[in-house]
Structure formats: structure tokens, C-alpha cells
């Protein structure tokens, strides 16, 4: 079959129109009541990004204060812990609390994060966990307690640290140099809350 010039032109026009059709755009899912807070350049030379999740009533309960749970690897675990928090809160198994996750400014791959985090979580002499923990104590925690309504009754020694935060502290070399505010590791994110009678088992 021999194609006429008109038929060829029509086919090309149809193909071009189909190829130029933009792909549909769909809305992104965003975790509610969350913020990203970049920190100024830290004393250890890193540029940290804080992932903050606030209780659902934070904006309306203007005088209410909350305990804080801190965790590392927020770029991997923040959404996971936020989900745990939602379950605990829904079941009334724990008081409302603020979640603060530690991350790094900029756009990174998983491999990049692994390189960035290694010095912070490895004890001396292989890493600089002692310097990172000083940043936590003297820069990150004061920033959070200034910017948000933190419950002072939960402050040192009962700041809450998710289990993965203090991994380097299990090494005796790091334990000798850790800041006082970071000495208490939670077996679960809210273990000290349990000791205050504010968290109970869930069936």
C-alpha cells in the first residue's frame, strides 16, 4: 500500500500531538504538623537539618508544653517514628510529645547519608561521636527548647532519645566523653515516660 503525502502528514501530526501531551501530575503526600528546620553551621563543621513533628493540638493549645523525643537518621526513620507516635496517641498509650530527628542539609542519596553520618556515630578515634554529642547538647537541644514549647519537667536527665541515637555510646571509648544530657539511653523511645506512669501497654 502506497501512502499519500497527506496521510503521512496526518500520521506525523497525530504522533507529535500524542508525544507532546504532558504527563498527569498528582499531589504529593505530606506528613501533617511537620517542619524542616535548618541549623546554622555547627561547631563540628556539619550543616544539620532538623525534622520536627508537632502534636496535633500544638497550634491551638497555646499554653501547653510537651516532652521531646530525639532521633537520628531522620531521612530514613522520621516517617516511621511519626507513624508510631500516631498509634500511641490514638490508643492513649502515651502523652503527646514532639519528635525531633537529625539529618543533613542538601539533597542526598542513601549512599551520601551513609558517608555523612559515619563520623557522627562512630566513637573516637575512628569517628567524632563526642563532637556530635556536644552539638546535640549545646546547639540542637537549646535550639529546640527555645523555638518550641518544651515541658521543663522532662528536661535533663529525662530527655528522650530513641534507641538508635546513642549507638556510639555503647562503646566505652565514647562513654567516657559523652555529654551529661545524653547519658540516658531509652530502650524504647518513651521508656522514661513509662517510669512516670504516663505510658501503658496496648492490647
C-alpha positions, 0 to 999 in steps of 0.5 A: 500500500502506497501512502499519500503525502497527506496521510503521512502528514496526518500520521506525523501530526497525530504522533507529535500531538500524542508525544507532546501531551504532558504527563498527569501530575498528582499531589504529593503526600505530606506528613501533617504538623511537620517542619524542616528546620535548618541549623546554622553551621555547627561547631563540628563543621556539619550543616544539620537539618532538623525534622520536627513533628508537632502534636496535633493540638500544638497550634491551638493549645497555646499554653501547653508544653510537651516532652521531646523525643530525639532521633537520628537518621531522620531521612530514613526513620522520621516517617516511621517514628511519626507513624508510631507516635500516631498509634500511641496517641490514638490508643492513649498509650502515651502523652503527646510529645514532639519528635525531633530527628537529625539529618543533613542539609542538601539533597542526598542519596542513601549512599551520601547519608551513609558517608555523612553520618559515619563520623557522627556515630562512630566513637573516637578515634575512628569517628567524632561521636563526642563532637556530635554529642556536644552539638546535640547538647549545646546547639540542637537541644537549646535550639529546640527548647527555645523555638518550641514549647518544651515541658521543663519537667522532662528536661535533663536527665529525662530527655528522650532519645530513641534507641538508635541515637546513642549507638556510639555510646555503647562503646566505652571509648565514647562513654567516657566523653559523652555529654551529661544530657545524653547519658540516658539511653531509652530502650524504647523511645518513651521508656522514661515516660513509662517510669512516670506512669504516663505510658501503658501497654496496648492490647 
